[in-house]
Amino acid sequence: MTKFCKNCGTELYPYAEFCGSCGAPTQTPSISTIASSEYITQESDEQGLVLLIKSSITKGMDFLRSFLKNPK
């Protein structure tokens, strides 16, 4: 996604903190903001994976129980 300086309209580099043309500060997220958002995403991905594993185990156990009750 291309960003432009809000002061002069010059195209900005992705992680520029200041405009190379007019020197105005950009409003890019700080490294700590980026890192914390990546942590939140990673944490929610891990929770989703745990739920998927639990669900798979539960379905497998249900299948095994029904098979043991009525083997064919």
The first five atom37 places (N, CA, C, CB, O) and aatype in JSON, in Angstrom:
{
  "aatype": [12, 16, 11, 13, 4, 11, 2, 4, 7, 16, 6, 10, 18, 14, 18, 0, 6, 13, 4, 7, 15, 4, 7, 0, 14, 16, 5, 16, 14, 15, 9, 15, 16, 9, 0, 15, 15, 6, 18, 9, 16, 5, 6, 15, 3, 6, 5, 7, 10, 19, 10, 10, 9, 11, 15, 15, 9, 16, 11, 7, 12, 3, 13, 10, 1, 15, 13, 10, 11, 2, 14, 11],
  "atom_mask": [
    [1, 1, 1, 1, 1],
    [1, 1, 1, 1, 1],
    [1, 1, 1, 1, 1],
    [1, 1, 1, 1, 1],
    [1, 1, 1, 1, 1],
    [1, 1, 1, 1, 1],
    [1, 1, 1, 1, 1],
    [1, 1, 1, 1, 1],
    [1, 1, 1, 0, 1],
    [1, 1, 1, 1, 1],
    [1, 1, 1, 1, 1],
    [1, 1, 1, 1, 1],
    [1, 1, 1, 1, 1],
    [1, 1, 1, 1, 1],
    [1, 1, 1, 1, 1],
    [1, 1, 1, 1, 1],
    [1, 1, 1, 1, 1],
    [1, 1, 1, 1, 1],
    [1, 1, 1, 1, 1],
    [1, 1, 1, 0, 1],
    [1, 1, 1, 1, 1],
    [1, 1, 1, 1, 1],
    [1, 1, 1, 0, 1],
    [1, 1, 1, 1, 1],
    [1, 1, 1, 1, 1],
    [1, 1, 1, 1, 1],
    [1, 1, 1, 1, 1],
    [1, 1, 1, 1, 1],
    [1, 1, 1, 1, 1],
    [1, 1, 1, 1, 1],
    [1, 1, 1, 1, 1],
    [1, 1, 1, 1, 1],
    [1, 1, 1, 1, 1],
    [1, 1, 1, 1, 1],
    [1, 1, 1, 1, 1],
    [1, 1, 1, 1, 1],
    [1, 1, 1, 1, 1],
    [1, 1, 1, 1, 1],
    [1, 1, 1, 1, 1],
    [1, 1, 1, 1, 1],
    [1, 1, 1, 1, 1],
    [1, 1, 1, 1, 1],
    [1, 1, 1, 1, 1],
    [1, 1, 1, 1, 1],
    [1, 1, 1, 1, 1],
    [1, 1, 1, 1, 1],
    [1, 1, 1, 1, 1],
    [1, 1, 1, 0, 1],
    [1, 1, 1, 1, 1],
    [1, 1, 1, 1, 1],
    [1, 1, 1, 1, 1],
    [1, 1, 1, 1, 1],
    [1, 1, 1, 1, 1],
    [1, 1, 1, 1, 1],
    [1, 1, 1, 1, 1],
    [1, 1, 1, 1, 1],
    [1, 1, 1, 1, 1],
    [1, 1, 1, 1, 1],
    [1, 1, 1, 1, 1],
    [1, 1, 1, 0, 1],
    [1, 1, 1, 1, 1],
    [1, 1, 1, 1, 1],
    [1, 1, 1, 1, 1],
    [1, 1, 1, 1, 1],
    [1, 1, 1, 1, 1],
    [1, 1, 1, 1, 1],
    [1, 1, 1, 1, 1],
    [1, 1, 1, 1, 1],
    [1, 1, 1, 1, 1],
    [1, 1, 1, 1, 1],
    [1, 1, 1, 1, 1],
    [1, 1, 1, 1, 1]
  ],
  "atom_positions": [
    [[0.85, -1.17, 0.0], [0.0, 0.0, 0.0], [0.9, 1.24, 0.0], [-0.97, 0.0, 1.22], [1.72, 1.41, 0.89]],
    [[0.73, 2.08, -0.97], [1.54, 3.28, -1.1], [1.01, 4.37, -0.17], [1.54, 3.78, -2.56], [-0.2, 4.6, -0.06]],
    [[1.96, 5.04, 0.5], [1.58, 6.13, 1.39], [2.14, 7.44, 0.85], [2.1, 5.88, 2.84], [3.17, 7.46, 0.17]],
    [[1.45, 8.51, 1.15], [1.86, 9.83, 0.7], [1.93, 10.78, 1.89], [0.9, 10.37, -0.38], [1.2, 10.63, 2.86]],
    [[2.82, 11.76, 1.78], [2.98, 12.77, 2.83], [1.7, 13.6, 2.92], [4.2, 13.69, 2.54], [1.17, 14.05, 1.9]],
    [[1.22, 13.78, 4.13], [0.0, 14.57, 4.33], [0.27, 16.07, 4.21], [-0.62, 14.27, 5.69], [-0.66, 16.87, 4.09]],
    [[1.56, 16.43, 4.23], [1.91, 17.84, 4.13], [2.11, 18.28, 2.68], [3.17, 18.11, 4.93], [1.58, 19.31, 2.26]],
    [[2.9, 17.49, 1.9], [3.23, 17.92, 0.53], [2.76, 16.96, -0.56], [4.7, 18.12, 0.41], [2.8, 17.3, -1.74]],
    [[2.32, 15.75, -0.18], [1.8, 14.8, -1.16], [2.84, 13.89, -1.81], [0.0, 0.0, 0.0], [2.49, 13.09, -2.68]],
    [[4.09, 13.99, -1.4], [5.14, 13.15, -1.96], [4.96, 11.7, -1.51], [6.54, 13.66, -1.55], [4.56, 11.44, -0.38]],
    [[5.26, 10.75, -2.42], [5.17, 9.34, -2.06], [6.24, 9.02, -1.02], [5.35, 8.43, -3.32], [7.38, 9.46, -1.13]],
    [[5.86, 8.24, 0.0], [6.76, 7.91, 1.1], [7.26, 6.48, 0.99], [6.06, 8.12, 2.44], [6.58, 5.61, 0.44]],
    [[8.44, 6.25, 1.52], [8.94, 4.89, 1.65], [8.11, 4.18, 2.71], [10.47, 4.87, 2.02], [7.57, 4.85, 3.6]],
    [[7.99, 2.85, 2.65], [7.09, 2.14, 3.57], [7.29, 2.43, 5.06], [7.24, 0.67, 3.36], [6.31, 2.57, 5.79]],
    [[8.54, 2.53, 5.52], [8.77, 2.72, 6.96], [9.41, 4.08, 7.27], [9.65, 1.61, 7.5], [10.08, 4.24, 8.29]],
    [[9.2, 5.05, 6.38], [9.76, 6.38, 6.59], [9.11, 7.05, 7.79], [9.59, 7.25, 5.34], [7.9, 7.0, 7.97]],
    [[9.95, 7.69, 8.61], [9.43, 8.43, 9.76], [9.23, 9.9, 9.42], [10.38, 8.29, 10.95], [8.47, 10.6, 10.07]],
    [[9.95, 10.36, 8.36], [9.84, 11.74, 7.91], [9.75, 11.76, 6.39], [11.03, 12.58, 8.42], [10.3, 10.88, 5.73]],
    [[9.09, 12.75, 5.85], [9.0, 12.92, 4.41], [10.37, 13.33, 3.88], [7.91, 13.98, 4.03], [11.0, 14.24, 4.42]],
    [[10.84, 12.66, 2.82], [12.13, 12.99, 2.23], [12.12, 14.32, 1.49], [0.0, 0.0, 0.0], [13.17, 14.88, 1.22]],
    [[10.94, 14.82, 1.16], [10.83, 16.06, 0.41], [10.7, 17.28, 1.33], [9.64, 16.0, -0.52], [11.47, 18.23, 1.2]],
    [[9.74, 17.25, 2.25], [9.49, 18.43, 3.09], [9.94, 18.25, 4.54], [8.02, 18.77, 3.05], [10.0, 19.22, 5.3]],
    [[10.25, 17.01, 4.93], [10.72, 16.76, 6.3], [9.62, 16.59, 7.33], [0.0, 0.0, 0.0], [9.91, 16.42, 8.52]],
    [[8.38, 16.62, 6.9], [7.26, 16.47, 7.85], [7.26, 15.05, 8.41], [5.91, 16.78, 7.15], [7.54, 14.09, 7.69]],
    [[6.93, 14.91, 9.69], [6.85, 13.55, 10.26], [5.68, 12.78, 9.66], [6.71, 13.62, 11.8], [4.62, 13.34, 9.39]],
    [[5.89, 11.49, 9.47], [4.82, 10.64, 8.95], [4.08, 10.02, 10.12], [5.38, 9.54, 8.01], [4.52, 10.11, 11.26]],
    [[2.97, 9.4, 9.84], [2.19, 8.77, 10.89], [2.22, 7.26, 10.73], [0.74, 9.27, 10.87], [1.18, 6.6, 10.71]],
    [[3.43, 6.71, 10.62], [3.57, 5.26, 10.52], [3.55, 4.67, 11.92], [4.88, 4.87, 9.77], [3.99, 5.33, 12.86]],
    [[3.04, 3.46, 12.07], [3.01, 2.85, 13.4], [4.42, 2.57, 13.91], [2.2, 1.55, 13.37], [5.32, 2.25, 13.14]],
    [[4.6, 2.7, 15.21], [5.9, 2.43, 15.81], [6.18, 0.94, 15.8], [5.96, 2.99, 17.24], [5.27, 0.13, 15.62]],
    [[7.43, 0.58, 16.0], [7.83, -0.82, 16.03], [7.1, -1.56, 17.15], [9.35, -0.96, 16.2], [6.69, -2.71, 16.98]],
    [[6.93, -0.9, 18.31], [6.25, -1.57, 19.43], [4.79, -1.82, 19.1], [6.36, -0.73, 20.71], [4.23, -2.84, 19.51]],
    [[4.15, -0.91, 18.36], [2.76, -1.12, 17.96], [2.66, -2.29, 16.99], [2.19, 0.15, 17.31], [1.76, -3.12, 17.11]],
    [[3.58, -2.35, 16.04], [3.59, -3.45, 15.08], [3.83, -4.77, 15.8], [4.67, -3.22, 14.0], [3.15, -5.76, 15.54]],
    [[4.81, -4.78, 16.71], [5.14, -6.0, 17.43], [3.97, -6.48, 18.28], [6.37, -5.78, 18.32], [3.69, -7.68, 18.32]],
    [[3.28, -5.56, 18.95], [2.16, -5.98, 19.8], [1.01, -6.5, 18.96], [1.69, -4.82, 20.68], [0.34, -7.44, 19.37]],
    [[0.76, -5.9, 17.79], [-0.33, -6.4, 16.95], [0.02, -7.77, 16.38], [-0.62, -5.41, 15.81], [-0.86, -8.61, 16.21]],
    [[1.31, -8.01, 16.08], [1.73, -9.33, 15.6], [1.59, -10.36, 16.72], [3.18, -9.29, 15.09], [1.23, -11.51, 16.46]],
    [[1.87, -9.95, 17.97], [1.73, -10.86, 19.11], [0.26, -11.25, 19.29], [2.28, -10.22, 20.39], [-0.05, -12.42, 19.52]],
    [[-0.63, -10.28, 19.19], [-2.06, -10.56, 19.35], [-2.53, -11.51, 18.26], [-2.89, -9.25, 19.3], [-3.27, -12.45, 18.54]],
    [[-2.1, -11.28, 17.03], [-2.47, -12.16, 15.92], [-1.93, -13.56, 16.16], [-1.94, -11.61, 14.59], [-2.65, -14.54, 15.95]],
    [[-0.67, -13.66, 16.59], [-0.07, -14.97, 16.85], [-0.81, -15.67, 17.98], [1.42, -14.82, 17.19], [-1.05, -16.88, 17.9]],
    [[-1.16, -14.92, 19.03], [-1.86, -15.52, 20.17], [-3.23, -16.05, 19.75], [-2.01, -14.5, 21.3], [-3.61, -17.15, 20.16]],
    [[-3.96, -15.3, 18.94], [-5.28, -15.76, 18.51], [-5.15, -16.95, 17.56], [-6.06, -14.62, 17.83], [-6.0, -17.84, 17.57]],
    [[-4.1, -16.97, 16.73], [-3.85, -18.12, 15.87], [-3.59, -19.37, 16.7], [-2.67, -17.85, 14.92], [-4.07, -20.46, 16.38]],
    [[-2.81, -19.22, 17.78], [-2.51, -20.35, 18.65], [-3.78, -20.86, 19.33], [-1.46, -19.97, 19.7], [-3.97, -22.07, 19.46]],
    [[-4.64, -19.95, 19.77], [-5.89, -20.36, 20.41], [-6.77, -21.1, 19.42], [-6.63, -19.13, 20.97], [-7.41, -22.09, 19.78]],
    [[-6.81, -20.64, 18.18], [-7.59, -21.32, 17.15], [-7.05, -22.71, 16.89], [0.0, 0.0, 0.0], [-7.82, -23.65, 16.68]],
    [[-5.73, -22.85, 16.88], [-5.11, -24.15, 16.67], [-5.44, -25.1, 17.82], [-3.59, -24.01, 16.52], [-5.73, -26.27, 17.59]],
    [[-5.39, -24.6, 19.05], [-5.73, -25.42, 20.21], [-7.17, -25.9, 20.12], [-5.5, -24.63, 21.52], [-7.46, -27.07, 20.39]],
    [[-8.08, -25.01, 19.74], [-9.49, -25.41, 19.6], [-9.67, -26.45, 18.5], [-10.36, -24.18, 19.3], [-10.47, -27.38, 18.65]],
    [[-8.94, -26.31, 17.41], [-9.01, -27.28, 16.31], [-8.52, -28.65, 16.78], [-8.18, -26.8, 15.11], [-9.14, -29.67, 16.46]],
    [[-7.43, -28.67, 17.51], [-6.89, -29.94, 18.02], [-7.86, -30.58, 18.99], [-5.52, -29.72, 18.7], [-8.12, -31.78, 18.9]],
    [[-8.41, -29.78, 19.92], [-9.38, -30.33, 20.88], [-10.59, -30.91, 20.16], [-9.82, -29.25, 21.88], [-11.07, -31.99, 20.51]],
    [[-11.09, -30.19, 19.17], [-12.25, -30.65, 18.42], [-11.94, -31.95, 17.68], [-12.7, -29.58, 17.43], [-12.77, -32.86, 17.65]],
    [[-10.76, -32.03, 17.08], [-10.37, -33.25, 16.36], [-10.27, -34.44, 17.3], [-9.04, -33.04, 15.64], [-10.71, -35.54, 16.96]],
    [[-9.69, -34.23, 18.47], [-9.56, -35.32, 19.44], [-10.94, -35.77, 19.91], [-8.7, -34.87, 20.65], [-11.2, -36.97, 20.01]],
    [[-11.82, -34.81, 20.2], [-13.17, -35.15, 20.64], [-13.91, -35.96, 19.58], [-13.96, -33.88, 20.98], [-14.55, -36.96, 19.91]],
    [[-13.83, -35.54, 18.33], [-14.5, -36.27, 17.25], [-13.91, -37.67, 17.09], [-14.38, -35.5, 15.92], [-14.64, -38.63, 16.86]],
    [[-12.6, -37.79, 17.22], [-11.95, -39.1, 17.13], [-12.39, -40.02, 18.26], [0.0, 0.0, 0.0], [-12.64, -41.2, 18.04]],
    [[-12.49, -39.47, 19.47], [-12.92, -40.28, 20.61], [-14.38, -40.7, 20.45], [-12.75, -39.49, 21.93], [-14.73, -41.84, 20.77]],
    [[-15.23, -39.8, 19.95], [-16.64, -40.15, 19.71], [-16.75, -41.27, 18.68], [-17.43, -38.92, 19.23], [-17.54, -42.2, 18.86]],
    [[-15.97, -41.19, 17.62], [-15.98, -42.23, 16.6], [-15.53, -43.56, 17.19], [-15.08, -41.84, 15.42], [-16.14, -44.6, 16.94]],
    [[-14.46, -43.53, 17.98], [-13.94, -44.76, 18.58], [-14.96, -45.37, 19.53], [-12.64, -44.47, 19.34], [-15.15, -46.59, 19.54]],
    [[-15.63, -44.55, 20.33], [-16.66, -45.06, 21.23], [-17.79, -45.74, 20.46], [-17.23, -43.92, 22.09], [-18.22, -46.84, 20.82]],
    [[-18.26, -45.09, 19.39], [-19.36, -45.68, 18.62], [-18.9, -46.96, 17.92], [-19.9, -44.68, 17.59], [-19.69, -47.89, 17.77]],
    [[-17.66, -47.01, 17.48], [-17.14, -48.22, 16.83], [-17.03, -49.37, 17.83], [-15.77, -47.93, 16.21], [-17.36, -50.51, 17.51]],
    [[-16.57, -49.06, 19.04], [-16.42, -50.11, 20.05], [-17.77, -50.65, 20.5], [-15.64, -49.58, 21.26], [-17.88, -51.82, 20.87]],
    [[-18.8, -49.81, 20.48], [-20.14, -50.27, 20.85], [-20.75, -51.15, 19.76], [-21.06, -49.07, 21.12], [-21.49, -52.09, 20.06]],
    [[-20.44, -50.85, 18.52], [-21.06, -51.56, 17.4], [-20.01, -51.83, 16.31], [-22.25, -50.74, 16.84], [-20.07, -51.22, 15.24]],
    [[-19.06, -52.73, 16.56], [-18.02, -52.99, 15.55], [-18.61, -53.71, 14.33], [-16.88, -53.84, 16.15], [-19.44, -54.6, 14.49]],
    [[-18.19, -53.34, 13.16], [-18.67, -53.97, 11.93], [-17.52, -54.34, 11.06], [-19.62, -53.05, 11.17], [-17.71, -54.89, 9.97]]
  ]
}
